Amino acid sequence: MADYTTNTGVMKREIFKFTQKISEGMARPFQKFAADVCYGAMASKSCLISEMAQALQEDTQKLPF
């Protein structure tokens, strides 16, 4: 049986290392934002902000449109 928690942790660490490289020299809040966007896109397999937030387990409300 595969250990999915370990696989997820390794993937998340690799994404954060990548975003650190591409956002080097930028302000820390932007670095965190870039890491969240990259991880959210990978975890949700979508480029929709609402699905990224859901993958990041953010406490958000969806507006009824």
Backbone bond lengths (Angstrom), bond angles and torsions (degrees), N, CA, C in turn:
res aa  C-N    CA-C-N  psi(-1)  N-CA   C-N-CA  omega(-1)  CA-C   N-CA-C  phi
1 M - - - 1.461 - - 1.527 108.76 -
2 A 1.311 116.62 134.68 1.463 121.83 -178.56 1.523 110.56 -78.27
3 D 1.321 115.31 149.14 1.453 121.10 178.13 1.531 107.50 -97.16
4 Y 1.326 117.31 94.26 1.463 121.74 -174.78 1.518 112.85 -69.57
5 T 1.320 117.50 -29.42 1.459 120.11 179.15 1.525 110.24 -63.84
6 T 1.322 116.78 -42.22 1.456 121.10 178.40 1.520 110.35 -65.73
7 N 1.327 117.47 -43.56 1.467 121.25 179.11 1.518 111.08 -60.45
8 T 1.319 117.09 -42.16 1.462 121.45 179.14 1.523 110.69 -64.71
9 G 1.311 116.78 -42.46 1.461 120.95 178.91 1.515 112.42 -62.68
10 V 1.328 116.10 -41.16 1.470 120.68 178.65 1.526 109.65 -65.20
11 M 1.336 117.25 -44.67 1.461 121.11 179.71 1.532 110.53 -61.30
12 K 1.322 116.83 -44.98 1.463 121.18 -178.59 1.531 110.31 -63.30
13 R 1.323 117.26 -41.71 1.461 121.29 179.33 1.526 110.99 -63.42
14 E 1.337 117.61 -41.24 1.458 121.59 179.03 1.535 111.13 -65.45
15 I 1.327 116.88 -39.95 1.464 120.74 177.79 1.524 110.19 -63.54
16 F 1.329 117.52 -42.77 1.464 120.54 -179.82 1.532 111.35 -66.65
17 K 1.334 117.66 -36.80 1.461 119.67 176.36 1.528 110.73 -65.22
18 F 1.335 116.66 -40.69 1.457 120.99 178.28 1.525 111.01 -63.14
19 T 1.330 117.43 -46.61 1.464 119.79 -177.85 1.530 111.26 -68.91
20 Q 1.316 117.63 -28.17 1.464 119.71 175.05 1.524 110.14 -63.60
21 K 1.339 116.22 -40.39 1.462 120.44 -179.57 1.524 111.47 -66.90
22 I 1.336 117.47 -43.17 1.463 118.98 -175.20 1.528 112.90 -78.94
23 S 1.336 117.60 -19.41 1.460 119.54 -179.37 1.529 112.08 -110.03
24 E 1.328 116.07 20.94 1.460 120.73 179.43 1.525 110.41 -61.42
25 G 1.318 116.55 133.77 1.462 121.88 179.86 1.519 113.54 89.61
26 M 1.315 117.50 -4.23 1.464 121.22 179.04 1.528 109.29 -94.94
27 A 1.313 115.40 166.53 1.463 121.03 179.79 1.534 110.29 -64.36
28 R 1.310 116.37 149.71 1.468 122.07 -177.44 1.538 112.45 -58.10
29 P 1.339 120.25 -41.21 1.465 118.76 178.33 1.533 112.54 -60.57
30 F 1.334 116.83 -36.69 1.461 119.40 177.44 1.525 110.75 -67.75
31 Q 1.325 117.59 -38.35 1.456 120.90 177.78 1.526 110.67 -61.04
32 K 1.328 116.32 -43.02 1.465 120.12 178.67 1.531 110.82 -65.29
33 F 1.335 116.11 -41.20 1.456 120.73 178.92 1.524 110.68 -61.69
34 A 1.338 116.49 -45.75 1.466 120.82 -179.95 1.529 110.64 -61.49
35 A 1.316 117.15 -40.74 1.465 120.81 179.24 1.526 110.63 -65.87
36 D 1.321 117.19 -42.30 1.465 120.61 178.85 1.522 112.03 -64.41
37 V 1.337 116.82 -40.98 1.463 120.44 179.80 1.529 110.17 -65.68
38 C 1.324 116.89 -45.89 1.473 119.75 179.97 1.521 111.07 -63.14
39 Y 1.326 117.05 -47.70 1.459 119.65 -179.41 1.534 110.98 -66.01
40 G 1.315 117.32 -41.06 1.462 120.55 179.30 1.511 112.42 -62.00
41 A 1.335 116.29 -40.80 1.468 120.38 178.73 1.523 110.64 -66.18
42 M 1.317 116.72 -41.78 1.471 119.76 -179.86 1.527 111.21 -69.42
43 A 1.322 117.09 -42.57 1.467 120.35 -176.94 1.523 112.02 -70.00
44 S 1.338 116.93 -37.69 1.460 119.75 -177.39 1.525 112.92 -89.52
45 K 1.336 116.31 -14.44 1.471 121.95 -176.03 1.531 110.43 56.79
46 S 1.326 115.41 37.43 1.455 121.51 -177.73 1.523 109.00 -150.45
47 C 1.334 115.60 157.22 1.462 119.58 175.94 1.524 111.10 -105.30
48 L 1.333 117.30 8.78 1.460 120.90 177.56 1.523 109.55 -80.58
49 I 1.323 115.47 130.43 1.466 120.72 -175.90 1.529 111.59 -59.79
50 S 1.332 117.33 -40.02 1.462 119.78 -178.62 1.531 111.65 -63.80
51 E 1.332 116.84 -36.72 1.462 119.78 178.74 1.522 111.56 -74.62
52 M 1.345 116.77 -33.10 1.468 119.97 174.90 1.525 110.28 -63.76
53 A 1.335 116.47 -44.24 1.465 120.90 179.57 1.518 110.71 -62.56
54 Q 1.327 116.26 -38.46 1.463 120.22 178.41 1.532 110.37 -65.88
55 A 1.330 117.56 -39.64 1.462 121.52 178.42 1.526 111.16 -66.61
56 L 1.344 116.48 -32.62 1.462 121.01 178.29 1.530 111.93 -82.09
57 Q 1.325 115.85 -2.73 1.461 123.53 -178.67 1.525 111.23 59.07
58 E 1.333 115.08 41.68 1.459 121.64 176.29 1.528 109.54 -77.17
59 D 1.301 116.36 146.70 1.451 122.04 178.89 1.538 108.33 -86.07
60 T 1.326 116.55 88.51 1.459 121.27 -177.47 1.515 109.93 -129.16
61 Q 1.329 114.97 160.68 1.456 121.08 175.36 1.516 108.58 -114.34
62 K 1.324 116.17 136.79 1.456 120.02 176.85 1.510 108.41 -87.04
63 L 1.324 115.84 134.77 1.460 121.11 178.05 1.524 109.68 -82.78
64 P 1.316 116.95 138.56 1.478 119.48 -179.72 1.518 111.37 -79.44
65 F 1.310 117.23 102.13 1.467 122.30 177.11 1.493 109.23 -114.29
